[in-house]
Amino acid sequence: MENYDDEKERIHVPRFEEAAGFYTTSKRSYNMSKIRSRNSKPELILRKALWSKNIRFRLHDKSLPGTPDIVIKKYKLAIFVDGEFWHGFDWKNKRDTIKSNRLFWIPKIERNMQKDIRVNRALRDMDYVVFRFWTQDILKNLPKVLNQIELFLETRKLWK
């Protein structure tokens, strides 16, 4: 992630409105309104899998920077489930594939990436460990994701 973390170069995202030259169909607008920021399918899958392994957690803790999707306070672990489009998965290659409303979406996604870096830094400053999983990793490699979390928790238990 290039220089998205430089605070003085905060990325400006224009308002998404027709007056600014952005256009969307009512069907697209409806589809976008159904995208969730919380309780997405991958997030629910991960939470159910953690619960079945007796790993207890808190959800969307507003007291922490970035409001992590899953928080295990006892071991200072913050877990985010990031959507590939919204958080810039493989951004160098995907950036050029955005065809419509590029003047809005490119700064929007880059600002999200910038915010992710700032949130990670703020959580690390609070002695939290941050895990960020792509939704595709949870959907396709759930055992690997769970193993990573369990290994971290096991090593933390040894330190306490």
C-alpha positions in Angstrom: 0.0 0.0 0.0 1.9 2.9 -1.3 1.8 6.3 0.5 -1.9 6.0 1.6 -0.9 6.4 5.3 0.5 9.9 5.0 -1.9 12.0 7.0 -1.0 15.3 5.3 -2.0 13.8 1.9 -5.5 12.8 2.9 -7.4 11.6 -0.1 -10.4 13.7 -1.1 -13.4 11.9 -2.3 -16.0 13.9 -4.3 -19.7 13.6 -3.3 -21.5 11.0 -5.3 -24.3 13.0 -6.9 -25.5 13.8 -10.4 -24.6 17.4 -9.9 -20.9 16.3 -9.6 -21.2 14.4 -12.8 -21.8 10.9 -11.3 -24.6 8.8 -12.6 -26.2 5.6 -11.4 -29.3 3.6 -12.4 -32.0 3.0 -9.8 -31.3 -0.8 -10.0 -27.6 -0.2 -9.2 -28.5 2.2 -6.4 -30.8 -0.5 -5.0 -28.1 -3.1 -5.2 -25.6 -0.9 -3.5 -28.0 -0.1 -0.7 -28.2 -3.8 0.2 -24.4 -4.1 0.8 -23.8 -4.4 4.5 -21.0 -3.0 6.6 -21.9 -5.3 9.5 -23.1 -8.9 9.8 -22.1 -9.8 6.2 -22.2 -13.5 5.2 -18.4 -14.0 5.6 -18.4 -12.2 9.0 -21.2 -14.5 10.2 -19.4 -17.6 9.0 -16.3 -16.6 10.8 -18.2 -15.7 14.0 -20.1 -19.0 14.0 -16.8 -21.0 13.4 -15.1 -19.1 16.3 -18.0 -19.7 18.6 -18.1 -23.4 17.8 -14.4 -23.6 18.9 -15.3 -21.9 22.2 -13.6 -18.7 21.3 -15.6 -15.9 22.8 -15.5 -12.4 21.4 -17.2 -9.0 21.2 -18.7 -7.4 18.1 -18.1 -4.0 16.6 -16.5 -2.4 19.6 -17.0 1.3 19.1 -14.4 2.1 21.8 -11.6 0.9 19.5 -10.3 2.7 16.4 -12.0 1.5 13.2 -14.7 -0.4 15.1 -13.3 -3.9 14.5 -15.7 -6.6 13.4 -14.6 -9.0 16.1 -12.6 -8.2 19.2 -11.1 -10.6 21.8 -10.1 -8.1 24.5 -8.5 -10.7 26.8 -5.8 -11.3 24.2 -5.9 -7.8 22.6 -6.9 -9.1 19.2 -8.9 -7.1 16.6 -10.2 -8.9 13.6 -11.6 -7.1 10.5 -13.4 -8.8 7.6 -12.6 -6.7 4.5 -14.5 -6.8 1.2 -12.2 -7.1 -1.8 -13.8 -4.2 -3.7 -14.1 -1.7 -0.8 -10.6 -2.2 0.6 -8.6 -2.5 -2.6 -7.6 -6.2 -2.9 -4.9 -6.5 -5.6 -5.3 -2.8 -6.1 -2.5 -2.2 -8.6 -4.2 -4.6 -11.1 -7.8 -3.9 -10.2 -7.6 -0.1 -10.3 -7.6 0.0 -14.0 -10.5 -2.3 -14.4 -13.0 0.2 -12.8 -14.9 1.6 -15.8 -17.7 3.7 -14.5 -17.5 6.7 -12.1 -13.8 6.3 -11.8 -13.4 9.9 -10.4 -15.4 8.7 -7.4 -14.5 5.1 -6.9 -10.7 5.3 -7.2 -10.3 8.0 -4.5 -13.0 6.3 -2.4 -11.2 3.0 -2.3 -7.7 4.6 -1.9 -9.1 6.6 1.1 -10.4 3.3 2.6 -7.0 1.8 2.2 -5.5 4.9 3.8 -7.9 4.6 6.7 -7.1 0.9 7.2 -3.4 1.8 7.6 -4.2 4.5 10.2 -6.6 2.2 12.1 -4.0 -0.6 12.2 -1.4 1.8 13.5 -3.8 3.2 16.2 -4.7 -0.3 17.4 -1.0 -1.4 17.5 -0.3 1.7 19.6 -2.8 0.3 22.0 -1.0 -3.0 22.0 -3.6 -4.8 19.9 -2.7 -7.3 17.2 -4.7 -6.7 14.1 -5.9 -9.4 11.7 -7.5 -8.4 8.4 -9.1 -11.2 6.4 -10.4 -10.8 2.9 -14.0 -12.1 2.5 -12.7 -14.6 -0.1 -10.3 -16.1 2.4 -13.1 -16.7 4.8 -15.4 -18.2 2.2 -12.7 -20.4 0.5 -10.1 -21.1 3.3 -12.0 -20.9 6.6 -9.8 -23.6 8.2 -6.7 -21.7 7.4 -8.2 -18.5 8.8 -9.3 -20.3 12.0 -5.9 -21.9 12.4 -4.2 -18.5 12.2 -6.4 -17.1 14.9 -6.0 -20.2 17.1 -2.2 -20.2 16.8 -2.2 -16.5 17.9 -4.4 -17.2 20.9 -2.3 -20.2 21.9 0.9 -18.2 21.8 -0.8 -15.4 23.8 -1.9 -17.9 26.4 1.7 -19.0 26.9 2.7 -15.4 27.5 0.1 -14.8 30.3 
